[in-house]
């Protein structure tokens, strides 16, 4: 039995969105990376000359006291994401892609 089948046998993941990807402007992306180091996982790897991404561990940001500006992050989400904070609540990770093509 492969790993995915094993996990699904323990708990159904139907209608569960653990990972969400969002695209933001390069400027908004650069702003996001100033909020602190904890909860943001690089590589801010360039997938093109004008694009890069970070992976945010939302559970760490929500559940722990970190070197991370949570209030600024909340404001950033409200300004730059189509998702509201209620929609973000069940998510574990947020992949944020910064690009000039948005």
Secondary structure, 3 states (H helix, E strand, C coil): CCHHHHHHHHCCCCCCCCEEEEEEEHHHHHHHCCCECCCEECCCCCCECCEEEEEEEHHHHHHCCCCECHHHHHHHHHHHCCCCHHHHHCCCEEEEEEECCC
